[in-house]
Amino acid sequence: MSLPHQPPTVESLSALSRFRTDFHTCLTHHQDALFEVGEALVCAPTPVRHLAQLSLEPEHRRGHGSAYSALAQGRIDTDRLRTSLASLPLPRLHGRTVLACDISPWLRPDAWTSPDRSWCHTYGRGTGQAEMVPGWPYSMIVALEEGSTSWCAPLDVARLPPGADETDFTATRVRALIDRLIAANHHHGGDPDIVVVVDAGYDSPRLAYLLTDLPVQVVGRLPSNRVLYGPAEHLPVQARGRPAKHGAPLRMAAPHTWPEPQTVTTTPTRRYGAATARSWDRMHPRLTHRSAWADHPGALPVIEGTLVLLRVQALPSRRAPKPLWLWSSATGMRPEQVSQVWWAYLRRFDIEHTFRFLKQELGWDAPRLRDPSAADRWSWLVVVAYTQLRLARSLVRQVCLPWHRPVEPDRMSPCRVRRGFRYIRADLPVCVGVPKSCGPGPGRPAGRPNKRPAPRYGVPKKNKTGTTGNPGAKQAA
């Protein structure tokens, strides 16, 4: 059953058509086969479990083996595709561009013949049940939008090589993305700084230090056991000794060490009740020549920012709310700017809904691919499919099953947009040609074993100093 809705806008249809044409141009090898895999992915009404399932969709006119061949031997001009994504209309939060960065693993614990695997942090059932599982970690950067929604705009996805530092790798990707956004006229000289929101897995002060020459404001969550220091006190001229670099410590786990906050705001919210935010200006961590700062030349910098403590009245899960510590690289913030900081962080959870949709519905980690390059191509196909759904939000008809409750057209979820995307495909330009008829390959002769077994690779381990050690013997056996 389908429900009527407002007629589609010409601008949305034009943007979607241009993006599909640009994406087809970015495919440099196995062009039509890769594009048809993406067509079947975005039009399939059910969750994707394997690649052969996509060959049964009417949009995929080639054999089931062409999907595996296209991912294994195809080529995608990722630089041009990233530029095309950055040139699309981007959502804004509080009148500015807000980017969220996070890492999602593609777990491959039993893929001993797959190279470039790393140890990925995963959460188990219950508290304190996290474990490290071999897989391919992928870093994604998205643009957040206003309102309570599960939509966001993916702008970049990249696989972390083994032994790479998450903060340094993310800083490199964010720097390249901001250059593309400036080139696409999404940011000008007088605009507010672009906000980059990260979780506690990143070193927020170091990320701000690596991006200090860009118009960027870093907002990140800090663990509740950190210690930050205020600005150093100015000594009189006649004082002797070296001037102090750090002021009084603020231990987050010890409330008696907290000084008087510069700002205190209370904001009523619909889901969390009254939210009270306290902020301390010019707070910085005490750095040492260890870990990521071990090779830093000269004296270590003092990275000052604003520390924000957020307390809410209740949680939707009815659990006891815990204090939330945030750190922003901006200083001298007014009370309304402090409120925008924690609102931007709460909107960061939209990327978690995106990860769940990409994996549960689009089957991001469903194919059992051996080559990590093939996994990178499949990841880009998934991102392109999600981008097409985002551009088609105002174009598709709302297709409801008998047990579904109708919603407003602007409140449709990615699953509902995907269910109706097939009906607007006839209005989009045809980018692929007619496939050529061919028969199946000869394959391996019967009774002849494989005399060239695939090599096995281990997973690098990290020792206490943070360097990469030898691969584990269990995975390489």
HELIX and SHEET records of a PDB file:
HELIX    1   1 VAL A   10  CYS A   26  1                                  17    
HELIX    2   2 GLN A   31  CYS A   43  1                                  13    
HELIX    3   3 LEU A   51  LEU A   54  1                                   4    
HELIX    4   4 HIS A   64  GLN A   73  1                                  10    
HELIX    5   5 THR A   78  ALA A   86  1                                   9    
HELIX    6   6 GLU A  166  ALA A  183  1                                  18    
HELIX    7   7 SER A  204  LEU A  210  1                                   7    
HELIX    8   8 PRO A  255  THR A  257  5                                   3    
HELIX    9   9 SER A  291  TRP A  293  5                                   3    
HELIX   10  10 PRO A  335  LEU A  346  1                                  12    
HELIX   11  11 ARG A  347  PHE A  349  5                                   3    
HELIX   12  12 ASP A  350  GLN A  360  1                                  11    
HELIX   13  13 PRO A  372  LEU A  391  1                                  20    
HELIX   14  14 PRO A  409  ARG A  411  5                                   3    
HELIX   15  15 PRO A  414  GLY A  420  1                                   7    
HELIX   16  16 PHE A  421  ASP A  427  5                                   7    
HELIX   17  17 ALA A  473  ALA A  476  1                                   4    
SHEET    1   A 2 SER A   2  LEU A   3  0                                        
SHEET    2   A 2 GLN A 398  VAL A 399 -1                                        
SHEET    1   B 2 LEU A  27  HIS A  29  0                                        
SHEET    2   B 2 ARG A  75  ILE A  76 -1                                        
SHEET    1   C 9 SER A 118  THR A 122  0                                        
SHEET    2   C 9 GLU A 131  ALA A 143 -1                                        
SHEET    3   C 9 VAL A  98  LEU A 107 -1                                        
SHEET    4   C 9 ILE A 194  VAL A 198  1                                        
SHEET    5   C 9 VAL A 216  LEU A 222  1                                        
SHEET    6   C 9 LEU A 324  SER A 328 -1                                        
SHEET    7   C 9 GLY A 305  VAL A 312 -1                                        
SHEET    8   C 9 GLY A 273  MET A 283 -1                                        
SHEET    9   C 9 THR A 263  THR A 269 -1                                        
SHEET    1   D 3 SER A 118  THR A 122  0                                        
SHEET    2   D 3 GLU A 131  ALA A 143 -1                                        
SHEET    3   D 3 ALA A 153  ARG A 159 -1                                        
SHEET    1   E 2 VAL A 227  TYR A 229  0                                        
SHEET    2   E 2 PRO A 249  ARG A 251 -1                                        
END                                                                             
